[in-house]
């Protein structure tokens, strides 16, 4: 990443472990995707029902979401990233 971007990967890495609210859902930042870049969030709520390879529901698993950090042209912060609220 070059110096003209509004945020660096190291600044994003510092967000790992932070609690956020994304679209009304409480989540935690668990990973940074450098290519893009993006943040991976894991829901701290009840989770979703996960099926096995035969389609049978077997367990509850935390939902994960990916949030884009930069806009399409890569020069500004993406709306989804700006919508993150610190919990």
Residue frames relative to the residue before (quaternion, step in Angstrom):
aa qw qx qy qz dx dy dz
X 1.0000 0.0000 0.0000 0.0000 0.00 0.00 0.00
X 0.3397 -0.7535 0.5216 0.2118 3.56 -0.99 0.73
X 0.6932 -0.5228 0.3292 0.3712 3.55 -1.33 0.26
X 0.6116 0.5824 -0.3603 0.3963 3.62 1.17 -0.26
X 0.5348 0.6284 -0.4134 0.3849 3.60 1.21 -0.18
X 0.5509 -0.6614 0.4033 0.3106 3.59 -1.05 0.73
X 0.7866 0.1053 -0.0692 0.6045 3.63 1.24 -0.25
X 0.3343 -0.7521 0.5360 0.1876 3.56 -1.07 0.73
X 0.6474 -0.5056 0.3989 0.4077 3.55 -1.29 0.32
X 0.6347 0.5270 -0.3382 0.4529 3.60 1.01 -0.73
X 0.6299 0.5106 -0.3338 0.4807 3.61 1.03 -0.69
X 0.6429 0.5083 -0.3170 0.4773 3.58 1.05 -0.75
X 0.6355 0.5334 -0.3306 0.4498 3.60 0.96 -0.82
X 0.6155 0.5539 -0.3436 0.4430 3.58 1.11 -0.64
X 0.6214 0.5528 -0.3319 0.4450 3.59 1.25 -0.34
X 0.4697 0.6764 -0.4542 0.3400 3.62 1.20 -0.28
X 0.7712 0.2975 -0.2644 0.4968 3.53 -0.85 1.08
X 0.5444 0.6259 -0.4022 0.3874 3.59 1.22 -0.30
X 0.3675 -0.6891 0.5814 0.2284 3.55 -1.16 0.73
X 0.0022 0.7963 -0.6035 0.0414 3.58 -0.90 0.97
X 0.2847 -0.6861 0.6251 0.2398 3.53 -1.37 0.14
X 0.0206 -0.7987 0.5996 -0.0468 3.56 -0.71 1.15
X 0.8270 -0.1041 0.0062 0.5524 3.56 -0.51 1.22
X 0.7379 -0.4409 0.2192 0.4616 3.56 0.94 0.94
X 0.6445 0.5105 -0.3088 0.4782 3.58 1.29 -0.02
X 0.3814 -0.7152 0.5367 0.2346 3.59 -0.85 0.96
X 0.0774 0.7970 -0.5890 0.1085 3.55 -0.89 0.99
X 0.3047 -0.7098 0.6038 0.1971 3.54 -1.39 0.20
X 0.4345 -0.6590 0.5446 0.2834 3.57 -1.08 0.78
X 0.0810 -0.8394 0.5373 0.0118 3.59 -0.61 1.13
X 0.8158 0.0405 0.0053 0.5769 3.60 1.15 -0.40
X 0.2626 -0.7199 0.6177 0.1766 3.54 -1.33 0.46
X 0.2168 -0.7333 0.6306 0.1329 3.55 -0.96 0.93
X 0.3533 -0.7817 0.4760 0.1937 3.57 -0.43 1.20
X 0.6882 0.4435 -0.2851 0.4985 3.58 0.99 -0.76
X 0.6705 0.4553 -0.3401 0.4769 3.56 -0.31 1.18
X 0.4150 0.5782 -0.2393 -0.6605 1.85 0.83 -2.30
X 0.1632 -0.7831 0.5908 0.1051 3.55 -1.31 0.13
X 0.3326 -0.7032 0.5876 0.2228 3.53 -1.32 0.34
X 0.2447 -0.7340 0.6119 0.1641 3.57 -1.03 0.78
X 0.1308 -0.7917 0.5958 0.0329 3.54 -0.77 1.12
X 0.1672 -0.7550 0.6246 0.1091 3.56 -1.15 0.68
X 0.4674 -0.6915 0.4826 0.2654 3.54 -0.80 1.08
X 0.2720 -0.7573 0.5703 0.1653 3.55 -1.03 0.80
X 0.4934 0.6577 -0.4197 0.3846 3.57 1.31 0.19
X 0.8215 -0.2985 0.2040 0.4410 3.55 -1.28 -0.44
X 0.4698 -0.6867 0.4415 0.3357 3.58 1.15 -0.38
X 0.4495 -0.6528 0.5381 0.2869 3.52 -1.37 -0.02
X 0.5193 -0.6138 0.4856 0.3432 3.56 -1.23 0.44
X 0.1934 -0.7939 0.5723 0.0693 3.53 -0.74 1.13
X 0.2876 -0.7656 0.5559 0.1490 3.55 -0.91 0.96
X 0.4638 -0.6412 0.5212 0.3196 3.54 -1.23 0.47
X 0.7454 -0.4210 0.2638 0.4443 3.60 -1.25 -0.04
X 0.6626 0.4773 -0.3054 0.4898 3.60 1.25 -0.23
X 0.5752 -0.6239 0.3582 0.3894 3.57 1.29 0.06
X 0.5258 0.6267 -0.4168 0.3963 3.59 1.24 0.15
X 0.4497 -0.6834 0.4910 0.2995 3.61 -0.85 0.88
X 0.0860 -0.8435 0.5302 0.0062 3.55 -0.77 1.02
X 0.8184 -0.0589 0.0712 0.5671 3.61 1.02 -0.64
X 0.4659 -0.6136 0.5462 0.3288 3.50 -1.37 0.17
X 0.0523 -0.7937 0.6059 -0.0132 3.53 -0.97 0.91
X 0.5213 -0.6276 0.4571 0.3542 3.62 -0.97 0.71
X 0.4303 -0.6879 0.5249 0.2573 3.54 -1.02 0.84
X 0.1537 -0.7717 0.6084 0.1029 3.58 -1.06 0.74
X 0.1018 -0.7787 0.6187 0.0244 3.53 -1.14 0.76
X 0.2492 -0.7414 0.6001 0.1679 3.57 -1.17 0.56
X 0.1410 -0.7876 0.5982 0.0451 3.55 -0.88 1.02
X 0.3972 -0.7019 0.5424 0.2352 3.56 -0.82 1.01
X 0.3312 -0.7517 0.5383 0.1887 3.56 -1.02 0.78
X 0.7938 0.2521 -0.1250 0.5391 3.59 0.92 -0.89
X 0.5776 -0.5849 0.4528 0.3452 3.54 -1.24 0.58
X 0.7496 -0.4085 0.2781 0.4403 3.55 -1.32 0.15
X 0.7392 0.4014 -0.2389 0.4852 3.60 0.92 -0.84
X 0.4793 -0.7313 0.3891 0.2900 3.59 1.30 0.00
X 0.6156 0.5723 -0.3498 0.4137 3.59 1.20 0.23
X 0.7613 0.2568 -0.1576 0.5742 3.59 1.24 -0.20
X 0.5864 -0.5663 0.4383 0.3786 3.57 -1.27 0.31
X 0.4984 -0.6676 0.4789 0.2768 3.56 -1.04 0.87
X 0.6160 -0.5724 0.4011 0.3633 3.58 -1.12 0.69
X 0.6435 0.5288 -0.3286 0.4454 3.62 0.95 -0.83
X 0.6462 0.5015 -0.3196 0.4784 3.59 1.01 -0.77
X 0.6659 0.4984 -0.2980 0.4684 3.59 0.98 -0.81
X 0.6429 0.5373 -0.3153 0.4455 3.61 1.18 -0.52
X 0.4846 0.6535 -0.4478 0.3710 3.62 1.23 -0.15
X 0.1452 -0.7674 0.6199 0.0761 3.57 -0.92 0.96
X 0.4201 -0.6787 0.5352 0.2767 3.56 -0.94 0.84
X 0.3907 -0.7426 0.4966 0.2217 3.58 -0.79 1.02
